[in-house]
Amino acid sequence: MNEHHAGRKRNLDLATTTRKDQKIVVKEILREQKDYEPLSKRVPFSLRGSKYATDMWRLIISELLEKKPILKAVDISMVESYCISYQIFRDSFENIQKDKAVTQLYEIALDGNGDPIVDENGKFQRNYKGNKRNPAVNNLNDAIKNMKTIGAELGLSPSARAELLPKQSKNEAKEAPNPFKKVNF
């Protein structure tokens, strides 16, 4: 790995690449990308039984293939992983809504002889033991982390999309209108 690029994302925008050697490398990378097959719009068989994953696949494909054709067939596992994480996210959230994020735990109260204590209505007396976190909360958190990581790679966040857009020149940035000009602070 080139030490100069360690830890940095490579700039693949020819408009903002200034050094001649960098332009040659960027052109070569872009030329190599053209040889890859585009990603199919068809939902993979592995996702077809999962409603949310299938819906997410169609959304990603329509957004990323039709508007900016950057996904290739070799990216299928990454898109599929994102869709599966989204399915887990939705399933976990539904489970939490149904069963709550935390469950209170009780144990049957026992007398000195180890026998259950029964109240005047014939019900066992219970002692509060603590709370138990719903395992779906951990699944939800893991799915969110996975979606964030994979989504950034696919350009599915505002900041990631900004990285994929061509950079503005300094003159264009100076001429851009100020969106806060009419706002009174």
C-alpha positions as semicolon CSV with decimal commas, in nm:
position;residue;x (nm);y (nm);z (nm)
1;M;0,000;0,000;0,000
2;N;0,121;0,344;-0,084
3;E;0,222;0,515;0,242
4;H;0,107;0,849;0,103
5;H;-0,256;0,727;0,088
6;A;-0,259;0,526;0,411
7;G;-0,584;0,598;0,594
8;R;-0,716;0,834;0,324
9;K;-0,987;0,778;0,071
10;R;-0,860;0,818;-0,280
11;N;-0,996;1,119;-0,469
12;L;-1,146;0,982;-0,792
13;D;-1,259;1,320;-0,924
14;L;-1,050;1,421;-1,224
15;A;-1,176;1,780;-1,201
16;T;-1,007;1,840;-0,866
17;T;-0,700;1,621;-0,909
18;T;-0,414;1,860;-0,976
19;R;-0,099;1,650;-0,996
20;K;-0,026;1,481;-1,327
21;D;0,077;1,149;-1,164
22;Q;-0,247;1,143;-0,964
23;K;-0,454;1,208;-1,277
24;I;-0,291;0,911;-1,448
25;V;-0,375;0,684;-1,152
26;V;-0,735;0,811;-1,132
27;K;-0,787;0,760;-1,507
28;E;-0,655;0,405;-1,478
29;I;-0,886;0,325;-1,185
30;L;-1,188;0,466;-1,369
31;R;-1,093;0,272;-1,685
32;E;-1,070;-0,051;-1,483
33;Q;-1,416;0,014;-1,334
34;K;-1,570;0,020;-1,684
35;D;-1,475;-0,346;-1,733
36;Y;-1,696;-0,463;-1,445
37;E;-2,048;-0,582;-1,511
38;P;-2,315;-0,349;-1,374
39;L;-2,510;-0,473;-1,075
40;S;-2,835;-0,642;-1,170
41;K;-3,163;-0,477;-1,075
42;R;-3,305;-0,819;-0,997
43;V;-3,347;-0,894;-0,626
44;P;-3,106;-1,173;-0,522
45;F;-3,266;-1,505;-0,433
46;S;-3,129;-1,481;-0,077
47;L;-3,337;-1,167;-0,008
48;R;-3,665;-1,270;-0,169
49;G;-3,826;-1,402;0,152
50;S;-3,749;-1,082;0,344
51;K;-3,994;-0,800;0,279
52;Y;-3,786;-0,514;0,416
53;A;-3,461;-0,639;0,263
54;T;-3,629;-0,673;-0,078
55;D;-3,776;-0,324;-0,053
56;M;-3,437;-0,181;0,046
57;W;-3,267;-0,359;-0,245
58;R;-3,510;-0,200;-0,490
59;L;-3,463;0,142;-0,334
60;I;-3,083;0,124;-0,341
61;I;-3,075;-0,008;-0,695
62;S;-3,313;0,256;-0,825
63;E;-3,119;0,533;-0,653
64;L;-2,762;0,422;-0,715
65;L;-2,792;0,244;-1,049
66;E;-3,024;0,478;-1,231
67;K;-2,907;0,814;-1,098
68;K;-2,535;0,745;-1,070
69;P;-2,429;0,404;-1,202
70;I;-2,147;0,333;-0,959
71;L;-2,245;-0,015;-0,840
72;K;-2,100;-0,315;-1,017
73;A;-2,178;-0,686;-0,995
74;V;-1,879;-0,737;-0,765
75;D;-2,055;-0,510;-0,511
76;I;-2,351;-0,746;-0,471
77;S;-2,238;-0,881;-0,132
78;M;-2,202;-0,531;0,008
79;V;-2,549;-0,424;-0,108
80;E;-2,693;-0,755;0,007
81;S;-2,530;-0,713;0,351
82;Y;-2,679;-0,366;0,381
83;C;-3,026;-0,499;0,294
84;I;-2,995;-0,787;0,542
85;S;-2,887;-0,543;0,814
86;Y;-3,190;-0,331;0,731
87;Q;-3,417;-0,638;0,764
88;I;-3,263;-0,714;1,106
89;F;-3,306;-0,348;1,204
90;R;-3,678;-0,354;1,118
91;D;-3,742;-0,697;1,275
92;S;-3,562;-0,594;1,595
93;F;-3,751;-0,267;1,615
94;E;-4,086;-0,445;1,575
95;N;-3,984;-0,692;1,848
96;I;-3,893;-0,407;2,083
97;Q;-4,224;-0,233;2,015
98;K;-4,410;-0,557;2,095
99;D;-4,206;-0,684;2,392
100;K;-4,051;-0,357;2,521
101;A;-3,679;-0,282;2,548
102;V;-3,658;-0,389;2,912
103;T;-3,853;-0,654;3,100
104;Q;-3,894;-0,656;3,476
105;L;-3,799;-0,983;3,641
106;Y;-3,973;-1,127;3,947
107;E;-3,921;-1,438;4,154
108;I;-4,169;-1,620;4,375
109;A;-4,122;-1,521;4,740
110;L;-4,037;-1,809;4,972
111;D;-4,087;-1,843;5,344
112;G;-3,822;-1,964;5,588
113;N;-3,895;-2,329;5,499
114;G;-3,850;-2,267;5,126
115;D;-4,221;-2,286;5,052
116;P;-4,389;-2,025;4,827
117;I;-4,576;-1,748;5,006
118;V;-4,938;-1,726;4,894
119;D;-5,148;-1,412;4,952
120;E;-5,514;-1,401;5,065
121;N;-5,634;-1,429;4,703
122;G;-5,440;-1,750;4,646
123;K;-5,173;-1,588;4,429
124;F;-4,802;-1,635;4,477
125;Q;-4,627;-1,335;4,625
126;R;-4,351;-1,210;4,398
127;N;-4,033;-1,018;4,474
128;Y;-3,881;-0,779;4,222
129;K;-3,549;-0,921;4,103
130;G;-3,435;-0,662;3,848
131;N;-3,454;-0,579;3,479
132;K;-3,358;-0,781;3,175
133;R;-3,270;-0,613;2,847
134;N;-3,447;-0,743;2,539
135;P;-3,185;-0,914;2,313
136;A;-3,347;-0,737;2,018
137;V;-3,195;-0,410;2,149
138;N;-2,844;-0,548;2,088
139;N;-2,950;-0,677;1,746
140;L;-3,092;-0,334;1,661
141;N;-2,774;-0,156;1,769
142;D;-2,554;-0,397;1,570
143;A;-2,772;-0,358;1,261
144;I;-2,753;0,023;1,287
145;K;-2,372;0,008;1,312
146;N;-2,351;-0,225;1,011
147;M;-2,586;-0,007;0,807
148;K;-2,384;0,302;0,893
149;T;-2,054;0,142;0,793
150;I;-2,177;-0,027;0,476
151;G;-2,400;0,269;0,384
152;A;-2,103;0,505;0,395
153;E;-1,917;0,279;0,153
154;L;-2,216;0,271;-0,082
155;G;-2,278;0,646;-0,063
156;L;-2,603;0,611;0,133
157;S;-2,548;0,895;0,379
158;P;-2,544;1,270;0,314
159;S;-2,172;1,296;0,387
160;A;-2,089;0,990;0,176
161;R;-2,291;1,128;-0,117
162;A;-2,105;1,456;-0,083
163;E;-1,778;1,264;-0,120
164;L;-1,904;1,110;-0,444
165;L;-2,005;1,443;-0,598
166;P;-1,757;1,632;-0,812
167;K;-1,574;1,892;-0,606
168;Q;-1,639;2,261;-0,673
169;S;-1,357;2,481;-0,781
170;K;-1,267;2,770;-0,550
171;N;-1,430;3,019;-0,789
172;E;-1,756;2,820;-0,801
173;A;-1,762;2,799;-0,421
174;K;-1,721;3,178;-0,391
175;E;-2,007;3,239;-0,636
176;A;-2,245;2,995;-0,467
177;P;-2,543;3,165;-0,298
178;N;-2,547;3,176;0,080
179;P;-2,850;2,971;0,199
180;F;-2,850;3,156;0,534
181;K;-2,851;3,506;0,385
182;K;-3,222;3,562;0,454
183;V;-3,216;3,408;0,801
184;N;-3,220;3,653;1,091
185;F;-3,025;3,533;1,391
